[in-house]
Amino acid sequence: MKLVVQIRLLPSPEQAAALAETLHTCNKAANMAAKVAFERKVFSRARLQRTLYTEVRALGLSAQPALHVIRKAADAYGVLHAQIEAGHLGKNGSARRTKAESKPITFRSNAAHPFDDRCLSWQPDARTVSIWTTRGRMKHLRFTGEASRIKVLTECRQGESDLIHRDGKWFLMATCEVPEAPLNTCPNDWIGVDRGIANLATTSDGDHHQGHGLERYRRRMAHVRAQLQAKGTKSAKRKLKQRARREARHAAQINHIITKIVVADAQRTGRGIALEDLQGIRDRVRLTRHQRASLSSWPFHQLGEFFAY
């Protein structure tokens, strides 16, 4: 099972400046590679590497970071073309799809950038990393994190790590391959879980995980959403998207908390978890107008998927 472990870096001002310069240079080179790929219709890694390797190196990047920049641009186009083929950007000729196809992909100046083992090495015992920058190899860059995360990082890290600058802080997102625990294929009993709106989950043990807080949060967000929709400006539409993502993250966090509590109880007692089948429930019930929004925003499917995960 793949997990991503977030580690916070603690750079000095000089180290932070070097990291920022490295991130900006890599993304500038990625923008150049994406523009050339768009203009020449060259989207494969191999062809783009043959076309741009020398030019990317001339921007001040070493060999391995230059390859990562080219792969970053090629992979971005691969994702875009997959979305178009799957119909996620609308039909041919739609405004959204036309906009995506009419211009090259661009990367923010502080967008995340990958580092492999040739460009980044970890020293977990000393709580430091050694990382390539445009100013040379930076050694003894301190990091911090929870003891459990550092333990997973030390034992299970595999693959690349992404350098991220967010809210004035520096992070490394390390990919870890964690062995999965064996499934309990012969549970000695079951925990029944009833999913609802007032109580998001009620177990057969009598535990109630209430959803009143989520319901109040959704009502408040609906009020804010109505105000922004009434404005109809570009900034209001941008805030609407931000609010929608924030609301989805909030609901997912609550579902994660509930499922972790129930699963931990099932693991401790050697029991399985049984959920009722809610497939097609929206077609089986008749609701008043005021109840429709509550049912439509009811995250019962996500809750079931989190239990399985």
C-alpha positions in Angstrom: 0.0 0.0 0.0 1.4 3.4 -1.0 1.3 6.2 1.5 2.6 9.8 1.3 4.4 11.0 4.3 4.6 14.8 4.8 7.8 16.0 6.4 8.4 19.7 7.2 11.7 21.2 6.4 13.4 23.8 8.7 15.7 25.8 6.4 17.7 28.8 7.4 17.0 32.0 5.5 19.9 31.2 3.1 18.7 27.7 2.6 15.1 28.9 2.0 16.3 31.3 -0.6 18.2 28.5 -2.4 15.1 26.2 -2.3 12.9 29.0 -3.7 15.4 29.7 -6.5 15.5 26.0 -7.3 11.7 25.7 -7.4 11.3 28.8 -9.6 14.0 27.7 -12.0 12.6 24.2 -12.4 9.1 25.5 -13.0 10.4 28.1 -15.5 12.1 25.3 -17.4 9.0 23.2 -17.2 6.9 26.0 -18.7 9.4 26.3 -21.5 9.3 22.6 -22.2 5.5 22.6 -22.1 5.4 25.5 -24.6 7.7 23.7 -27.0 5.8 20.5 -26.6 2.5 22.3 -27.5 4.0 24.2 -30.5 5.7 21.2 -32.0 3.0 18.6 -30.9 5.7 16.5 -29.2 4.3 14.9 -26.1 6.2 11.7 -25.4 8.9 11.7 -22.8 11.6 10.2 -25.2 10.9 12.6 -28.1 10.7 15.6 -25.8 13.9 14.7 -24.1 15.7 14.5 -27.4 14.3 17.8 -28.4 14.8 19.8 -25.2 17.5 18.3 -23.1 20.3 20.7 -24.1 18.1 23.7 -23.8 16.9 22.8 -20.3 20.4 22.1 -19.2 21.4 25.6 -20.4 18.9 27.1 -17.8 21.2 26.0 -15.0 19.9 22.5 -14.2 22.0 19.4 -13.7 21.3 16.3 -15.7 18.8 14.5 -13.5 16.8 17.6 -12.6 16.6 18.4 -16.3 15.2 15.0 -17.0 12.6 15.5 -14.3 11.5 18.8 -15.8 11.0 17.3 -19.2 9.1 14.3 -17.7 7.0 16.7 -15.7 5.8 18.5 -18.8 5.2 15.3 -20.7 3.3 13.7 -17.9 1.1 16.9 -17.5 0.1 16.5 -21.2 -0.5 12.8 -20.7 -3.0 13.6 -17.9 -4.6 16.4 -20.0 -5.1 14.1 -23.0 -6.5 11.3 -20.7 -9.0 13.7 -19.3 -10.1 14.8 -22.8 -10.5 11.2 -24.0 -12.5 10.4 -20.9 -14.8 13.3 -21.5 -14.0 15.1 -18.3 -13.5 18.4 -20.1 -16.7 18.3 -22.0 -17.6 17.4 -25.6 -15.6 18.4 -28.6 -16.1 22.1 -29.2 -17.2 22.9 -25.6 -15.8 26.1 -24.0 -13.9 24.2 -21.3 -12.3 21.7 -23.7 -11.5 24.4 -26.3 -9.7 26.5 -23.6 -7.7 23.5 -22.5 -6.6 22.6 -26.0 -5.9 26.1 -27.2 -2.9 26.9 -25.1 0.2 25.2 -23.5 0.1 23.9 -20.0 1.7 26.3 -17.5 3.1 25.6 -14.0 3.1 28.1 -11.1 6.5 29.4 -10.1 6.2 27.6 -6.7 4.6 24.4 -8.0 5.8 21.1 -6.5 8.8 19.5 -8.1 10.0 15.8 -7.8 13.4 14.7 -6.5 14.7 11.2 -6.8 17.5 9.4 -4.8 20.2 11.0 -7.0 19.0 14.5 -6.1 17.8 13.9 -2.5 19.2 11.7 0.3 17.7 11.3 3.8 19.5 11.0 7.1 16.6 10.1 9.5 18.8 9.6 12.6 20.3 13.1 12.2 16.9 14.6 11.1 18.5 16.1 8.0 18.4 15.8 4.2 20.9 16.5 1.5 19.2 18.0 -1.6 20.3 19.4 -5.0 19.7 23.1 -5.6 20.7 25.4 -8.4 23.3 26.8 -6.0 24.9 23.4 -5.5 24.3 20.4 -3.2 22.7 21.6 0.1 23.6 19.4 3.0 22.4 19.3 6.6 19.0 20.7 5.8 17.0 20.0 9.0 13.5 18.5 9.0 10.9 17.6 11.6 7.8 15.4 11.8 5.8 13.1 14.0 7.8 10.1 15.3 5.4 7.7 13.6 5.8 9.4 10.3 9.6 9.4 10.5 9.5 5.7 11.4 7.4 4.9 8.3 9.8 7.1 6.2 12.9 5.3 7.5 11.5 1.8 7.0 9.3 2.1 3.9 10.4 5.0 1.7 10.5 4.2 -2.0 10.5 6.4 -5.1 10.5 10.1 -5.4 9.8 12.9 -3.0 8.1 16.2 -3.9 9.4 19.6 -2.7 6.5 21.9 -1.8 6.3 25.5 -0.7 3.0 26.2 1.0 1.9 29.1 3.2 5.5 30.2 3.7 6.6 26.7 4.8 8.7 24.0 3.1 7.7 20.4 2.9 8.8 17.1 1.4 6.2 14.6 0.4 7.8 11.2 0.4 6.3 8.1 -1.2 6.3 5.1 1.1 5.4 1.5 0.2 3.9 0.1 3.4 3.1 -3.6 3.7 -0.6 -4.2 4.2 -1.8 -6.0 7.3 -3.5 -9.3 6.6 -7.3 -9.2 6.3 -9.4 -10.8 9.0 -11.1 -13.3 6.7 -12.8 -15.2 9.6 -14.2 -12.6 12.0 -15.7 -13.9 15.2 -18.6 -11.4 15.1 -19.8 -8.3 13.2 -20.2 -4.6 14.0 -23.3 -3.4 12.2 -23.2 0.2 11.0 -26.3 2.1 10.1 -25.6 5.3 8.1 -27.9 8.3 8.4 -28.2 12.0 8.2 -28.8 13.1 11.8 -26.4 10.3 12.9 -23.8 9.8 10.2 -23.0 6.3 11.7 -24.7 4.3 14.4 -23.0 1.0 15.4 -24.6 -2.1 16.8 -22.7 -1.4 20.0 -24.8 1.7 20.5 -22.2 4.2 19.5 -23.6 7.3 17.7 -21.4 9.5 15.5 -23.6 12.5 15.1 -23.7 14.7 11.9 -25.3 17.8 13.5 -22.0 19.6 13.2 -21.6 18.8 9.6 -25.2 19.7 8.9 -24.8 23.1 10.5 -21.6 23.6 8.6 -23.3 22.7 5.3 -26.2 25.2 6.0 -23.7 27.9 6.7 -21.8 27.1 3.5 -25.1 27.1 1.6 -25.9 30.6 2.9 -22.4 31.9 1.9 -22.8 30.1 -1.5 -26.1 31.9 -2.2 -24.6 35.3 -1.4 -21.6 34.6 -3.8 -23.9 33.3 -6.5 -26.0 36.4 -6.3 -22.9 38.6 -7.0 -21.9 36.6 -10.1 -18.5 38.3 -10.4 -15.3 36.5 -11.4 -13.9 36.8 -7.9 -17.2 35.4 -6.5 -17.0 32.4 -8.9 -13.4 31.8 -7.9 -14.4 31.9 -4.2 -17.3 29.5 -4.9 -14.8 26.9 -6.2 -12.6 27.4 -3.2 -15.6 27.0 -0.9 -16.7 23.8 -2.6 -13.3 22.3 -2.2 -13.1 23.3 1.4 -16.5 21.8 2.1 -15.6 18.6 0.4 -12.4 18.4 2.5 -14.3 19.1 5.7 -16.8 16.3 5.0 -14.0 13.8 4.1 -12.2 14.6 7.3 -15.3 13.8 9.4 -15.8 10.6 7.5 -12.1 9.6 8.1 -12.5 10.2 11.8 -15.6 8.1 12.0 -14.3 5.2 10.0 -11.0 5.1 11.9 -12.8 4.9 15.2 -15.0 2.0 14.1 -12.3 0.1 12.3 -10.0 0.4 15.3 -12.8 -1.1 17.4 -13.3 -3.9 14.9 -9.5 -4.7 14.9 -9.3 -4.7 18.6 -12.2 -7.1 19.0 -11.5 -9.3 16.0 -14.8 -8.5 14.4 -15.9 -7.6 10.8 -17.9 -4.5 9.7 -21.3 -4.9 8.0 -23.0 -2.0 6.2 -26.6 -1.9 4.9 -27.0 -1.7 1.1 -28.0 1.9 0.2 -27.8 1.4 -3.6 -30.5 3.4 -5.3 -31.8 5.0 -2.1 -32.5 8.3 -3.8 -34.9 6.5 -6.1 -36.7 4.7 -3.3 -37.7 7.7 -1.2 -39.9 10.7 -1.7 -38.6 13.9 -0.2 -39.9 17.4 0.4 -38.1 20.3 -1.3 -36.3 21.3 1.9 -35.0 17.7 2.4 -33.5 17.3 -1.1 -30.3 19.3 -0.4 -29.6 17.3 2.8 -29.9 13.9 1.0 -27.9 15.1 -2.0 -25.1 16.2 0.2 -25.2 13.1 2.4 -21.7 11.5 2.1 -22.9 7.9 2.7 -21.1 6.5 -0.3 -17.8 8.1 0.7 -18.3 6.8 4.2 -18.7 3.2 2.9 -15.6 3.6 0.7 -13.5 4.8 3.6 -14.6 1.7 5.6 -13.4 -0.5 2.8 -10.2 1.4 2.5 
